[in-house]
């Protein structure tokens, strides 16, 4: 049998040869993308100096970048002479609330470059004093930052109108960066080296963003053409504006993802990409206690290294040796009143980079109105789920070494991954190799087809056997709001050769006023790609929904949009029996201040083929159950100093009743750099077999000393498993790309009376240093 490493090496060579990447030397002589010096035929003529922008009647925009003789001093002041000699880019266009209308506040922007940096700067006018601006987050890359006033830009460096690099900043200087893949799949954990500063003037605020060309991937040469989108949000008005028209159905915060709607940036004379080699060695010291391993205050120093090597302009190799993720925040617990496993998000940076390329069978994000639920992907299996690597049976598995190649070669997106994991005694996990190969080709204007293969050398299901998964998928996007796609996939492991397939077809129409979705999903009873995730097998699932979302008229004071939606989910098991049926109706009212009121009710049917143990000592007998429920929720706008979602659910539950209430995603900004985030969920269930209450209590606090230094704390308790855990993290990016982490984690068992018993504890100090060549 071929080992995972050898298998991946053969696949890697084959893929790279197929798409023309024979060697770095050859690749450097041949462009890696269709991007170049020519703008689209749909674009207006390029502006002629001193003009910097031209707008066509079709909404297309061309911007001319201005070369600087001297570098900008990035201080946020906008006081250099170039600001008075180069015209500003103005006339930003609303995406919401009034699609296509001019912005209600003036914005002036500039795009400059020199031999080392791309500069995008802005002057944002405000008609209210600073205390009325929305600026309450200082930390880098947080979700709350997207709910602040902001200014930023996206560049599509290969001008493929699908992918881009996104940068933005708020008035406090809190900043974020993302990689956008296929007009979605934002990777917020990409942390390149760049500079940003903000300032204020009498009547608004300013920002200067400077991104080194070394932090981007592009084709070198004279007079190159990129895609460009500029964005500004004015959160007190719930207003989002862009350089070019963006469909309101794309949403305000996510409108920047519509790369195909971006303008064109011309006139860039780009330096050679250079070696593009980054090496980040780390040193770590741990003190750990683990009851399951009978370890107490064990001191363990360690070291390792991560490296990033540019193979071509847009193909990057990542190498990791003796990988350690001790600095990663613990999982947030979830309540689960179903009989199926939950899927937790990935937080480890090595697996987060390039994740959009490895996305299989799901395509870009589905547009939604007022939080409207779409065709749920919760039951769609994942052919590749990175948490299958390095985690098993609730235990952390050591990673010895690994490598990854990601990026694009012409119209092909490529992702190759190979990781060697060690063994772990408590979970009885043997040393295992994981390998993944992904290739995807752009077709038409916004569509793609692809294939993926995964391999796990040691199956969790059949001892001593390996597990293979493979499949093909396609995504098609037409016009502004129509998308469809699907996939076919199989898994193979010794003794499980029948009913081992999964396939899906889906259609989505997601305009601002109307929406409709159709989906069919099949998951075979023996389908189990063990480098992936399958929540529910042996099913045929049909889903359909229809939505009507009219914008409110003037006599509905304070209301922006109504949403009315109905959906049907119908699931049969492999024996042809109806196992699940959910009929749901939903009404939502979005206010102008972005508050959201929702009422959702449903009629449900569940067939339990076997008894279901829902809580300790409480089992629901097998049989069919009809039950109804209703949920009412009110979400405070996330730009508010106090925000969150309060909800109440009441109704039947199988052969009993349920009453549940919660306050989730809460946040209160004590200071502009200090916040607390409470969350409470309590469900009371009464059944003939017994009565029980589930509880999930969580509180987080964050204090930002600067955008590059913060401390955070997380405490949580869940009645499921009776676990109380705490986590405190200090992160300091003492130099761009170089970091110091100090982390304390504690997990305790609350099943016994008195002070909770220790399950595991760790104190970690980790430091790394970025070296760029």
C-alpha positions in Angstrom: 0.0 0.0 0.0 1.3 3.5 -0.9 1.8 5.7 2.2 0.0 9.0 2.4 3.2 11.0 1.8 4.2 9.1 -1.3 0.7 9.1 -2.6 0.4 12.9 -2.2 3.8 13.4 -3.8 2.7 11.6 -6.9 -0.6 13.4 -7.0 1.2 16.8 -6.5 3.6 16.2 -9.3 0.8 15.2 -11.6 -1.4 18.2 -10.8 1.5 20.7 -11.1 2.5 19.2 -14.5 -1.1 19.2 -15.7 -1.6 22.9 -15.0 1.8 23.9 -16.3 3.8 24.5 -13.2 6.8 22.3 -14.1 9.3 24.2 -11.9 9.7 27.5 -10.2 12.1 28.6 -13.0 9.6 27.8 -15.7 6.7 29.3 -13.7 8.5 32.6 -13.4 8.8 32.9 -17.1 5.1 32.3 -17.6 2.3 34.3 -16.1 0.4 32.4 -13.4 -2.9 34.1 -14.2 -4.9 35.8 -16.9 -4.3 39.1 -15.2 -2.2 41.6 -17.2 -2.1 45.1 -18.6 -5.5 45.1 -20.4 -8.8 46.2 -18.8 -12.1 44.6 -19.7 -14.0 45.6 -22.8 -16.9 46.5 -20.5 -14.7 49.2 -18.7 -14.7 52.8 -19.7 -11.5 54.3 -21.1 -8.7 54.6 -18.6 -8.4 58.0 -17.0 -5.7 60.3 -18.4 -3.5 62.2 -16.0 -4.2 64.2 -14.0 -7.6 62.4 -13.8 -7.6 59.3 -11.6 -11.0 57.8 -12.2 -13.4 57.3 -15.1 -17.0 56.0 -14.7 -19.0 54.3 -17.4 -22.7 54.5 -17.9 -22.9 50.7 -17.2 -21.5 51.3 -13.7 -18.0 50.1 -14.4 -15.1 52.1 -13.0 -11.5 52.4 -13.9 -9.0 54.0 -11.4 -5.5 55.0 -12.2 -2.9 54.4 -9.5 -0.4 57.2 -8.9 3.3 56.5 -8.6 5.0 58.3 -5.7 8.5 59.7 -6.0 8.9 59.4 -2.2 7.3 57.0 0.2 4.3 58.2 2.3 4.9 58.7 5.9 2.1 56.4 7.3 0.8 58.5 10.2 -2.8 59.1 9.3 -2.5 62.8 8.8 -2.8 63.2 5.0 -0.6 66.3 5.1 1.8 65.4 2.3 1.8 67.6 -0.8 0.5 64.8 -3.0 -2.9 65.1 -1.4 -3.3 68.6 -2.9 -1.9 67.7 -6.3 -3.6 64.4 -7.0 -7.4 64.5 -7.3 -9.4 62.4 -4.9 -11.7 59.5 -5.7 -15.2 60.4 -4.6 -18.8 59.7 -5.3 -19.2 56.5 -3.3 -22.4 54.6 -4.0 -24.8 53.1 -1.5 -25.4 49.4 -1.4 -27.8 49.7 1.6 -30.1 51.2 2.6 -30.8 53.0 -0.7 -29.1 50.9 -3.4 -27.5 53.0 -6.2 -27.9 56.3 -4.4 -25.0 58.6 -3.5 -23.5 58.1 0.0 -25.0 60.5 2.6 -21.5 61.3 3.8 -18.6 62.5 1.6 -15.5 60.2 1.2 -12.2 61.1 -0.5 -9.8 58.3 -1.4 -6.4 57.9 -3.1 -4.5 55.0 -4.5 -0.7 55.4 -4.6 2.3 53.0 -5.0 6.0 53.0 -5.0 8.7 50.3 -5.4 7.7 48.6 -2.1 4.2 49.5 -1.1 0.6 49.9 -2.3 -1.1 52.8 -0.4 -4.8 53.3 -0.1 -5.8 56.3 1.9 -9.1 58.1 2.8 -10.6 61.1 4.3 -14.1 60.3 5.8 -16.3 63.3 6.5 -18.9 63.1 9.3 -21.8 65.4 10.0 -21.8 64.5 13.8 -19.2 64.8 16.5 -16.8 61.9 17.3 -18.8 60.8 20.3 -21.6 59.8 17.9 -19.3 57.7 15.7 -19.5 54.0 16.0 -16.0 53.0 17.1 -15.8 50.5 20.0 -13.3 47.9 19.0 -9.5 48.0 19.0 -8.4 44.4 18.5 -7.3 43.0 15.2 -9.6 40.8 13.0 -12.6 40.7 15.3 -16.2 40.3 14.2 -17.2 43.4 16.1 -14.8 45.4 14.0 -17.1 44.8 11.1 -19.9 46.5 13.1 -17.9 49.8 13.4 -17.5 52.7 11.1 -14.8 51.6 8.7 -12.8 52.4 5.6 -11.0 49.8 3.5 -10.3 48.3 0.1 -10.1 45.0 -1.7 -7.6 44.2 -4.5 -8.0 41.4 -7.0 -4.3 41.1 -7.9 -4.8 38.6 -10.7 -7.9 40.3 -12.0 -9.8 37.0 -12.2 -12.9 38.7 -10.7 -13.2 35.9 -8.1 -10.5 36.3 -5.5 -9.0 39.1 -3.6 -7.2 40.5 -0.5 -9.4 42.7 1.8 -8.1 45.3 4.3 -10.0 47.7 6.5 -9.7 50.0 9.5 -12.0 51.8 12.0 -11.5 55.3 13.4 -9.6 54.0 16.5 -7.0 52.3 14.3 -8.4 48.7 14.9 -7.7 46.9 11.6 -8.5 43.6 9.9 -7.3 41.6 6.8 -8.9 38.8 4.9 -8.4 36.6 1.9 -11.6 36.2 -0.3 -11.9 33.0 -2.3 -14.5 32.5 -5.0 -16.4 35.6 -3.9 -16.8 34.2 -0.4 -15.1 31.9 2.1 -13.4 34.9 3.9 -10.3 33.8 5.8 -10.0 36.3 8.6 -7.1 34.4 10.1 -4.7 35.5 7.4 -2.3 37.9 9.1 0.0 39.6 6.6 2.5 42.3 7.5 1.2 45.8 6.7 0.9 49.2 8.2 -2.1 51.4 9.0 -2.7 54.6 10.9 -5.7 56.8 11.5 -6.2 60.5 12.4 -8.9 63.1 12.9 -9.7 66.5 11.5 -12.5 69.0 12.2 -15.3 67.2 10.5 -14.3 63.6 10.2 -11.4 61.1 10.3 -8.6 59.9 8.1 -6.8 56.6 7.4 -3.6 55.6 5.6 -3.2 51.9 4.7 0.2 50.7 3.3 0.6 47.1 2.2 4.0 45.8 1.2 4.0 44.1 -2.2 5.9 41.3 -0.4 2.6 40.5 1.5 0.7 40.0 -1.7 0.8 37.6 -4.6 0.7 39.1 -8.1 2.3 39.2 -11.6 5.3 41.5 -11.8 5.7 43.9 -14.7 4.9 47.3 -16.1 1.3 48.7 -16.4 -0.4 45.8 -14.6 -4.2 45.7 -14.1 -5.9 44.6 -10.9 -9.4 44.7 -9.6 -10.2 47.3 -6.9 -13.1 47.9 -4.6 -13.3 50.7 -2.0 -15.7 50.5 0.9 -16.9 52.7 3.7 -19.5 51.9 6.4 -21.4 54.5 8.5 -22.9 52.3 11.2 -25.1 54.8 13.0 -27.1 55.0 9.8 -26.6 51.3 8.9 -25.2 52.5 5.6 -22.6 50.7 3.5 -21.1 52.4 0.4 -18.7 51.2 -2.3 -16.7 52.6 -5.2 -18.9 50.7 -7.7 -22.5 49.5 -7.6 -23.0 46.3 -5.5 -26.3 44.5 -5.4 -28.2 45.0 -2.1 -28.8 41.3 -2.0 -25.1 40.9 -1.4 -25.6 42.6 2.0 -23.7 45.6 3.4 -20.9 43.9 5.4 -20.5 41.2 2.7 -20.8 43.3 -0.4 -17.1 43.6 -0.6 -17.0 39.8 -1.4 -18.7 40.5 -4.8 -15.3 40.7 -6.5 -16.9 40.6 -9.9 -18.5 43.9 -9.2 -15.2 45.6 -8.3 -13.6 48.4 -10.4 -10.4 48.1 -12.4 -7.1 49.5 -11.2 -4.6 50.4 -14.0 -1.1 51.9 -14.2 0.7 49.7 -11.7 4.4 49.2 -12.3 5.0 46.2 -10.1 8.4 45.1 -8.7 9.6 41.5 -9.1 8.0 39.2 -6.5 11.4 38.2 -5.1 12.0 35.0 -3.2 9.0 35.4 -1.0 10.4 33.2 1.8 9.2 33.5 5.3 10.5 31.5 8.2 8.9 31.6 11.7 10.7 29.6 14.3 9.0 29.3 17.7 10.0 28.4 21.3 7.4 27.3 23.9 7.3 26.3 27.5 4.4 24.4 29.0 3.3 23.4 32.5 0.5 20.9 32.2 -1.7 18.7 34.4 -3.8 15.9 32.9 -5.9 13.6 35.1 -6.5 11.2 32.3 -2.8 10.7 31.8 -2.0 10.9 35.5 0.3 13.9 34.9 0.7 16.7 37.4 2.5 20.0 36.7 4.7 18.5 34.0 7.2 21.0 32.6 7.8 20.6 28.8 10.0 23.0 26.8 9.7 22.6 23.0 10.5 24.3 19.7 9.5 24.2 16.1 9.3 26.1 12.9 6.9 27.2 10.2 8.0 28.3 6.8 6.3 29.9 3.8 7.9 29.7 0.3 6.7 31.3 -2.8 6.9 28.7 -5.6 5.4 31.0 -8.3 3.6 34.4 -8.2 0.5 32.7 -6.8 1.5 29.3 -5.6 2.8 29.1 -2.0 4.3 26.2 -0.1 3.8 26.0 3.7 6.0 23.7 5.9 5.5 23.0 9.6 7.8 21.0 11.9 6.8 20.0 15.4 3.6 22.0 15.2 2.0 23.4 18.3 -1.3 25.2 18.7 -1.3 25.8 22.5 -2.0 29.5 21.9 -5.4 28.8 20.3 -8.5 29.7 22.3 -10.6 26.8 23.6 -13.8 25.8 21.8 -17.0 27.6 22.8 -19.4 24.9 24.1 -22.8 24.4 22.4 -26.1 22.9 23.6 -27.3 19.9 21.7 -30.8 18.5 22.0 -30.5 16.4 18.8 -29.2 12.8 18.4 -26.4 13.9 16.0 -22.9 15.2 16.6 -22.0 18.9 16.4 -19.4 20.4 14.1 -17.0 22.9 15.8 -15.2 25.6 13.8 -11.5 25.4 13.1 -9.3 27.9 15.0 -5.7 26.7 14.2 -4.0 29.1 11.8 -2.1 26.5 9.8 -5.4 24.9 8.7 -7.2 28.2 8.2 -4.9 29.7 5.6 -6.1 28.8 2.1 -9.2 27.1 3.5 -11.4 28.5 0.7 -9.5 26.3 -1.8 -10.3 23.2 0.2 -14.0 23.9 0.4 -15.8 21.1 -1.4 -19.3 20.9 -2.7 -20.7 24.1 -1.1 -19.6 27.0 -3.3 -19.7 30.6 -2.2 -21.9 32.0 0.5 -25.7 32.1 0.0 -27.2 35.6 0.1 -29.8 36.1 2.8 -32.1 38.8 3.9 -32.5 39.8 7.5 -30.9 36.6 8.7 -33.2 34.5 6.7 -32.3 30.8 6.9 -31.2 29.2 3.7 -30.8 25.6 2.6 -29.0 24.5 5.6 -25.5 23.1 5.1 -25.5 21.5 8.6 -26.4 18.1 7.1 -24.1 18.5 4.1 -21.1 16.3 4.7 -17.6 17.7 4.5 -15.2 15.7 2.4 -12.4 17.6 4.2 -12.8 18.8 7.8 -9.4 19.9 9.2 -10.4 19.2 12.8 -10.2 15.5 11.9 -6.4 16.1 12.0 -4.7 16.5 15.3 -7.9 16.0 17.4 -9.6 12.7 18.3 -12.1 11.6 21.0 -11.7 15.0 22.7 -7.9 14.7 22.9 -5.2 16.7 21.2 -3.0 14.5 19.0 0.6 15.8 18.4 1.6 16.8 14.9 5.1 15.8 13.9 5.4 17.6 10.6 3.4 18.7 7.5 3.3 20.6 4.3 0.8 22.4 2.1 0.8 23.9 -1.4 -2.0 26.4 -2.1 -2.7 29.0 -4.8 -3.6 29.4 -8.4 -1.9 28.5 -11.7 -3.8 30.2 -14.5 -7.4 29.2 -14.2 -6.6 26.3 -11.8 -6.9 26.6 -8.0 -4.7 24.0 -6.3 -4.6 22.7 -2.7 -2.2 20.0 -1.5 -1.9 19.0 2.1 0.1 16.3 3.9 0.3 16.0 7.7 1.9 13.3 9.9 0.3 13.0 13.3 1.8 11.1 16.2 0.1 8.7 18.6 -1.9 9.4 21.8 -2.4 6.9 24.6 -5.7 8.0 26.2 -7.7 8.1 23.0 -5.7 5.0 21.7 -4.9 6.9 18.5 -2.1 5.4 16.4 0.4 7.4 14.4 -1.5 8.5 11.3 -0.8 10.2 8.0 -3.4 12.6 6.5 -3.3 13.6 2.8 -5.6 15.9 0.7 -5.4 16.9 -2.9 -7.8 19.5 -4.3 -7.9 21.0 -7.8 -10.6 23.4 -9.2 -10.9 25.1 -12.5 -12.5 28.5 -13.2 -15.1 28.3 -16.1 -17.4 30.8 -17.6 -17.5 34.1 -15.7 -18.2 33.1 -12.1 -18.3 29.3 -12.1 -16.0 26.4 -11.4 -15.6 22.7 -11.5 -13.3 20.7 -9.3 -12.1 17.4 -7.8 -10.8 16.4 -4.3 -9.1 13.3 -2.9 -8.5 12.6 0.8 -6.6 9.7 2.5 -6.2 8.7 6.1 -3.6 6.0 6.7 -5.3 4.6 9.9 -9.0 4.3 9.9 -11.0 4.9 13.1 -13.7 2.5 11.9 -11.6 -0.5 10.7 -8.5 -1.2 12.6 -5.4 -1.4 10.5 -7.1 -0.2 7.3 -6.8 3.1 5.5 -9.7 5.4 4.5 -10.0 7.0 1.1 -12.5 9.8 0.1 -12.9 11.3 -3.4 -15.4 13.4 -5.4 -16.1 16.0 -8.0 -18.1 19.2 -7.6 -19.3 22.2 -9.6 -20.7 25.6 -8.8 -22.4 27.9 -11.4 -23.3 31.6 -10.8 -25.3 33.5 -13.3 -26.5 37.1 -13.6 -26.5 38.9 -10.2 -28.5 36.5 -8.0 -28.7 32.9 -9.5 -26.5 30.1 -8.5 -26.6 26.3 -8.7 -24.2 23.5 -8.1 -23.7 20.1 -6.7 -21.2 17.3 -6.0 -20.7 13.5 -6.1 -18.4 11.8 -3.6 -17.5 8.4 -2.3 -15.6 6.9 0.6 -13.7 3.6 0.7 -12.6 1.5 3.7 -12.2 -2.2 4.0 -15.6 -3.9 4.5 -17.7 -0.8 3.7 -18.0 -1.0 -0.1 -21.7 -0.6 -0.6 -24.0 2.5 -0.1 -20.8 4.6 0.4 -21.7 7.6 -1.8 -23.0 11.1 -1.2 -24.3 13.6 -3.8 -26.2 16.9 -3.9 -27.9 19.2 -6.3 -28.9 22.8 -5.3 -30.4 25.9 -6.8 -30.5 29.4 -5.3 -32.2 32.6 -6.4 -31.2 35.3 -4.0 -32.4 38.7 -5.1 -33.1 41.5 -2.6 -36.9 41.3 -2.9 -37.5 37.7 -3.7 -35.6 34.5 -3.0 -36.0 30.7 -3.6 -34.0 27.7 -2.8 -34.1 24.0 -3.8 -31.8 21.3 -2.6 -31.6 17.5 -2.7 -29.0 15.6 -0.7 -28.1 11.9 -0.5 -25.8 10.5 2.2 -25.2 6.7 2.0 -25.4 4.7 5.2 -21.7 3.7 4.8 -20.4 7.1 3.5 -17.7 8.1 6.0 -14.7 10.1 4.6 -12.5 10.1 7.8 -10.6 13.2 6.9 -14.1 14.8 6.7 -17.2 15.1 8.8 -20.6 13.4 8.4 -23.3 14.5 10.8 -26.1 12.2 9.6 -25.8 9.3 7.2 -28.3 7.0 5.4 -30.6 9.8 4.3 -32.3 11.4 1.3 -33.0 15.1 2.1 -35.2 17.4 0.1 -35.3 21.1 1.0 -37.3 24.0 -0.5 -37.9 27.6 0.6 -39.4 30.8 -0.8 -38.8 34.3 0.5 -40.5 37.7 0.0 -38.5 40.7 1.4 -40.1 44.0 0.5 -38.3 47.2 1.5 -40.5 49.3 3.8 -42.4 52.3 2.5 -42.1 55.7 4.2 -45.2 55.3 6.4 -43.4 52.4 8.2 -41.3 54.7 10.3 -38.1 53.2 11.5 -38.5 50.0 9.5 -36.1 49.1 6.6 -37.2 45.7 5.4 -39.7 43.0 6.0 -39.0 39.3 5.3 -41.6 36.5 4.9 -40.2 33.0 4.4 -41.6 29.5 4.3 -39.6 26.3 4.0 -40.0 22.6 4.0 -37.4 19.9 4.9 -38.2 16.3 4.1 -35.8 13.5 5.1 -36.2 9.8 4.4 -33.9 7.1 5.8 -32.2 4.3 3.7 -35.3 2.1 4.3 -37.5 4.6 2.6 -39.2 5.8 5.8 -40.0 9.4 6.5 -37.6 10.2 9.4 -37.8 14.0 9.6 -40.2 16.6 8.3 -39.9 20.3 9.3 -42.3 22.9 8.0 -41.3 26.4 9.0 -42.7 29.9 8.6 -40.7 33.0 9.4 -41.4 36.7 9.7 -38.6 39.2 10.3 -38.6 43.0 10.6 -35.3 44.9 10.2 -35.3 48.4 11.6 -33.3 51.2 10.2 -30.9 51.0 13.1 -30.3 47.3 12.2 -32.3 45.9 15.1 -34.0 42.7 14.0 -37.3 41.2 15.3 -38.1 37.6 14.2 -41.0 35.2 14.8 -40.5 31.7 13.6 -42.8 28.7 14.0 -42.8 25.2 12.8 -44.5 21.9 12.6 -42.2 18.9 13.0 -42.1 15.2 12.7 -39.3 12.9 13.9 -39.2 9.1 13.6 -36.9 7.4 16.2 -35.9 4.0 14.8 -34.2 3.3 18.2 -34.7 4.9 21.6 -32.9 8.3 22.1 -31.0 9.0 25.3 -31.5 12.8 25.4 -30.2 13.3 29.0 -28.8 11.2 31.8 -31.6 8.8 32.9 -34.0 10.2 30.3 -34.8 8.2 27.1 -37.4 8.9 24.4 -38.9 5.6 23.2 -38.7 4.7 19.5 -41.7 5.7 17.4 -43.0 8.6 15.4 -43.6 12.1 17.0 -45.5 15.1 15.7 -44.8 18.4 17.6 -44.9 22.1 17.1 -43.0 25.1 18.5 -42.5 28.8 18.1 -39.5 31.1 18.7 -39.5 34.8 19.2 -36.2 36.8 19.1 -35.0 40.3 19.1 -31.5 41.2 18.0 -30.0 44.5 19.0 -27.9 46.1 16.3 -24.3 45.0 16.6 -23.1 48.6 16.3 -24.7 49.4 19.6 -22.7 49.7 22.8 -24.9 47.0 24.2 -25.9 44.3 21.7 -27.0 40.7 21.5 -30.0 38.5 20.7 -32.7 37.7 23.2 -34.9 34.7 22.3 -37.7 32.6 23.8 -38.9 29.2 22.4 -42.0 27.4 23.6 -44.0 24.4 22.4 -44.0 20.7 22.1 -40.9 18.5 22.0 -41.3 14.9 20.9 -43.9 13.5 23.4 -43.4 16.4 25.9 -42.9 20.2 26.0 -40.0 22.6 25.8 -39.4 26.1 27.2 -36.1 27.7 26.3 -34.8 31.2 26.6 -31.4 32.8 26.0 -29.3 35.9 25.5 -26.6 35.0 22.9 -23.8 36.9 21.1 -24.1 39.6 23.8 -21.6 42.4 24.0 -21.2 45.5 26.2 -18.5 48.0 25.5 -17.4 49.2 28.9 -14.7 51.3 27.2 -13.7 51.6 23.6 -10.9 49.1 24.2 -12.7 46.9 26.8 -15.8 44.8 26.4 -17.6 41.9 28.1 -19.6 39.3 26.1 -22.2 37.4 28.1 -24.2 34.4 26.8 -26.9 32.4 28.5 -29.0 29.5 27.1 -31.4 27.5 29.3 -33.8 24.9 28.1 -36.4 23.2 30.3 -37.7 19.9 28.8 -40.6 17.9 30.3 -41.1 14.4 29.0 -43.0 11.3 30.3 -39.6 9.7 30.9 -38.4 12.6 33.0 -37.8 16.3 33.3 -34.4 18.0 32.9 -32.9 21.4 32.3 -29.9 22.1 30.1 -27.7 25.2 30.8 -25.0 26.9 28.9 -23.4 29.9 30.6 -20.5 31.8 29.0 -18.8 35.1 29.5 -15.9 36.6 27.6 -13.9 39.8 28.3 -11.4 41.5 26.0 -9.1 44.4 26.6 -7.1 45.9 23.7 -4.0 47.8 24.6 -3.5 48.4 20.9 -4.5 46.7 17.7 -1.5 44.4 18.1 -1.8 43.7 21.8 -4.7 42.4 23.8 -5.7 40.1 26.7 -8.9 38.0 26.7 -10.6 35.8 29.1 -13.3 33.1 28.6 -15.2 31.2 31.3 -18.0 28.8 30.5 -20.2 26.1 32.0 -22.3 23.5 30.3 -24.6 21.1 32.1 -23.9 18.6 29.3 -20.9 16.8 30.7 -21.0 19.1 33.7 -17.8 20.9 32.7 -16.6 24.3 33.8 -13.7 25.7 31.9 -11.6 28.9 31.8 -9.1 30.3 29.4 -7.0 33.5 29.6 -4.9 34.6 26.6 -2.4 37.4 26.2 -1.2 38.1 22.6 1.4 40.7 21.6 2.5 41.2 18.1 5.8 42.8 19.2 6.9 43.2 15.6 4.7 42.8 12.5 4.4 39.0 12.1 6.3 38.2 15.3 4.2 37.3 18.4 4.3 36.5 22.1 1.5 34.4 23.7 0.8 33.7 27.3 -2.1 31.3 27.8 -3.7 29.7 30.9 -6.4 27.0 30.4 -8.3 25.1 33.1 -11.1 22.5 32.8 -13.0 21.1 35.7 -15.6 18.4 36.5 -18.6 19.7 38.4 -20.4 16.3 38.9 -19.3 16.0 42.5 -20.4 18.3 45.4 -17.9 20.9 46.5 -15.1 22.5 44.6 -14.9 21.2 41.0 -12.3 18.5 40.4 -9.5 19.2 38.0 -9.6 17.5 34.6 -6.7 19.3 32.9 -4.8 22.5 33.2 -2.0 24.2 31.2 0.1 27.3 31.4 1.9 28.2 28.2 4.4 30.8 27.1 5.1 30.8 23.4 7.2 33.2 21.3 7.9 33.3 17.6 9.8 35.5 15.2 9.1 36.2 11.6 12.1 36.2 9.2 11.5 37.4 5.6 13.8 36.9 2.7 
